Amino acid sequence: MSLSQPKVGFVSLGCPKALVDSERILTQLKVEGYDLVPNYDDADVVVVNTCGFIDSAVAESLDAIGEAMAENGKVIVTGCLGKRSEVIREAYPDVLSISGPQDYASVMDAVHTALPPKHDPFIDLVPDYGLKLTPKHYAYLKISEGCNHRCSFCIIPSMRGDLVSRPVDQVLREAEKLVMGGVKELLVVSQDTSAYGVDVKYAEREWHGKAYATRMKALCEGLGELGVWTRLHYVYPYPHVDDIIPLMAEGKILPYLDIPFQHASPRILKLMKRPGAIDKTRERIARWRDICPDITLRSTFIVGFPGETEDDFEELLDFIEEVRLDRVGAFTYSPVEGAAANALPDSVPEEVKQERLARFMELQAQISEEKLADKVGTTQRCLVDAIDGELAIARSMADAPEIDGLVQIQDGRDAGLKPGAFVDVEIMGSDEHDLFGEVAYDD
C-alpha cells in the first residue's frame, strides 16, 4: 500500500449487528482506497461505531470517543449512540460528525470531507465478500434491521427503526461469498430473526434457479445447502419456529437456538411487553427436544425488573430448574434513557437485584455443570478457533463464539490442528462452562 494513502483508524463497539455495520463501513473504506490502521498515531481520522443500549454501553462509547479525541483529535461518530447526538455533543463538541446506525452514507460523507480518498484500482483490491472483523472461519450474517416489538425495557426500535428485512436472495448470495472466502460458520443475527420477512409479506426471490420465500424456514433451507455450520441468534419463540427444528434434526443447520425469554413470570412478562404464555413456552421446548434431542437452547434473562416480587423471582427459578436450558446469560435491570419501563412503579432495590442475580446464576451454574458432565465420554464435532500452547481452543455445535463455552483439546498442537479446522473430539472432562478432550481418531 502506498505511503500516501489516507489512513483511517476504527473502533467498533456493541453487538454483532453493530459489528456487521462496522464490516460494511470498513469494506467501503477499503474499496475507496483508504488504508486501515490499528492505532491512533498513524490515523488521519478515527471512526468510532458506538453502542447505546444500556447505561454501561453509553459510558463505554463515550469513553471510547474521549480516548480517540485525546489521542487523535479528528473523530467521526456513528452507531446507536449517534441517535442521541446531544449526549455526544455535550461531552465532545468538537467531533467531526455524528450519525446513527446503518447510516453508511453519512459516515462515508464525513470521511470524504475530512480526508478525500486517493483510490488506485491497481493496488486497492478487496475480496468480494468484504472485510471482516471476526476470524476468517466464522462470520455474522445480518438478515434484517430494526424491530416491530416495543418491549418496555428496550430502546432499539427508536434507534434502529421498525423491521426491514433484507431480500432472501441477497442474504444467500452474501452467505455463499463468505463460504467461498473460507467461512466455516455463519451466525445469523437480527433484532428478531423469527420475524424475518413479515414486512415484505414473505416475498419470493430466486437463488440458484429455485424460489425462496423471505422467511426464516426458507432462509435456513438455503443456508443448509452451503455445507457449513449455520447458527441462529435472537429468535422469538413464535409457533412457526417449530418448522425449523426438523432442519436441525436433519443436520441442515446447527441444533442451536438463541431465544431471549427474559423472564418466566407472566405478570413480569406483561410489564415487559413480552410474550407471556409461559406454559406454551414449556410445551414448545419439550416438543423441540422430542424432534431434535441434541438441540442446545441458550437464553438471557433480566432480574430485578420494576415490580418483580419474590414470588415472581421464584417463578423464574422454577422455570429454569424445570426446563434446564443449556446456556444462560442474566443481568440485573438497569434503566435506559427513553425506555417505557422507567415509568413503572415499585423499583427493586439494588442489593435485592444483586442477591437475586447471585441465586439465579448459582442455580444455572449447577444445571450447566450437570449437563456438561453428561457429555463426558461422548464424541463432539468441534470447530477450532485458536492454538494456545499445547492446546487447541475449539467450540462444539453447542457453543457460539464469545458467549458460550469452549472445548479445550489437550493434544491440539500435536495433532496439527489449525484455526478453522473441523475435528471430532473425545470428551474426557468438564466443569461449569467448558469441556476438555482429545482428538478422536478412527480405530
C-alpha positions, 0 to 999 in steps of 0.5 A, a space after each residue: 500500500 502506498 505511503 500516501 494513502 489516507 489512513 483511517 483508524 476504527 473502533 467498533 463497539 456493541 453487538 454483532 449487528 453493530 459489528 456487521 455495520 462496522 464490516 460494511 463501513 470498513 469494506 467501503 473504506 477499503 474499496 475507496 482506497 483508504 488504508 486501515 490502521 490499528 492505532 491512533 498515531 498513524 490515523 488521519 481520522 478515527 471512526 468510532 461505531 458506538 453502542 447505546 443500549 444500556 447505561 454501561 454501553 453509553 459510558 463505554 462509547 463515550 469513553 471510547 470517543 474521549 480516548 480517540 479525541 485525546 489521542 487523535 483529535 479528528 473523530 467521526 461518530 456513528 452507531 446507536 449512540 449517534 441517535 442521541 447526538 446531544 449526549 455526544 455533543 455535550 461531552 465532545 463538541 468538537 467531533 467531526 460528525 455524528 450519525 446513527 446506525 446503518 447510516 453508511 452514507 453519512 459516515 462515508 460523507 464525513 470521511 470524504 470531507 475530512 480526508 478525500 480518498 486517493 483510490 488506485 484500482 491497481 493496488 486497492 483490491 478487496 475480496 468480494 465478500 468484504 472485510 471482516 472483523 471476526 476470524 476468517 472461519 466464522 462470520 455474522 450474517 445480518 438478515 434484517 434491521 430494526 424491530 416491530 416489538 416495543 418491549 418496555 425495557 428496550 430502546 432499539 426500535 427508536 434507534 434502529 427503526 421498525 423491521 426491514 428485512 433484507 431480500 432472501 436472495 441477497 442474504 444467500 448470495 452474501 452467505 455463499 461469498 463468505 463460504 467461498 472466502 473460507 467461512 466455516 460458520 455463519 451466525 445469523 443475527 437480527 433484532 428478531 430473526 423469527 420475524 424475518 420477512 413479515 414486512 415484505 409479506 414473505 416475498 419470493 426471490 430466486 437463488 440458484 434457479 429455485 424460489 425462496 420465500 423471505 422467511 426464516 424456514 426458507 432462509 435456513 433451507 438455503 443456508 443448509 445447502 452451503 455445507 457449513 455450520 449455520 447458527 441462529 441468534 435472537 429468535 422469538 419463540 413464535 409457533 412457526 419456529 417449530 418448522 425449523 427444528 426438523 432442519 436441525 434434526 436433519 443436520 441442515 443447520 446447527 441444533 442451536 437456538 438463541 431465544 431471549 425469554 427474559 423472564 418466566 413470570 407472566 405478570 413480569 412478562 406483561 410489564 415487559 411487553 413480552 410474550 407471556 404464555 409461559 406454559 406454551 413456552 414449556 410445551 414448545 421446548 419439550 416438543 423441540 427436544 422430542 424432534 431434535 434431542 441434541 438441540 442446545 437452547 441458550 437464553 438471557 434473562 433480566 432480574 430485578 425488573 420494576 415490580 418483580 416480587 419474590 414470588 415472581 423471582 421464584 417463578 423464574 427459578 422454577 422455570 429454569 430448574 424445570 426446563 434446564 436450558 443449556 446456556 444462560 446469560 442474566 443481568 440485573 435491570 438497569 434503566 435506559 434513557 427513553 425506555 417505557 419501563 422507567 415509568 413503572 412503579 415499585 423499583 427493586 432495590 439494588 442489593 435485592 437485584 444483586 442477591 437475586 442475580 447471585 441465586 439465579 446464576 448459582 442455580 444455572 451454574 449447577 444445571 450447566 455443570 450437570 449437563 456438561 458432565 453428561 457429555 463426558 465420554 461422548 464424541 463432539 464435532 468441534 470447530 477450532 478457533 485458536 492454538 494456545 500452547 499445547 492446546 487447541 481452543 475449539 467450540 462444539 455445535 453447542 457453543 457460539 463464539 464469545 458467549 458460550 463455552 469452549 472445548 479445550 483439546 489437550 493434544 491440539 498442537 500435536 495433532 496439527 490442528 489449525 484455526 478453522 479446522 473441523 475435528 471430532 473430539 473425545 470428551 474426557 472432562 468438564 466443569 461449569 462452562 467448558 469441556 476438555 478432550 482429545 482428538 478422536 481418531 478412527 480405530 
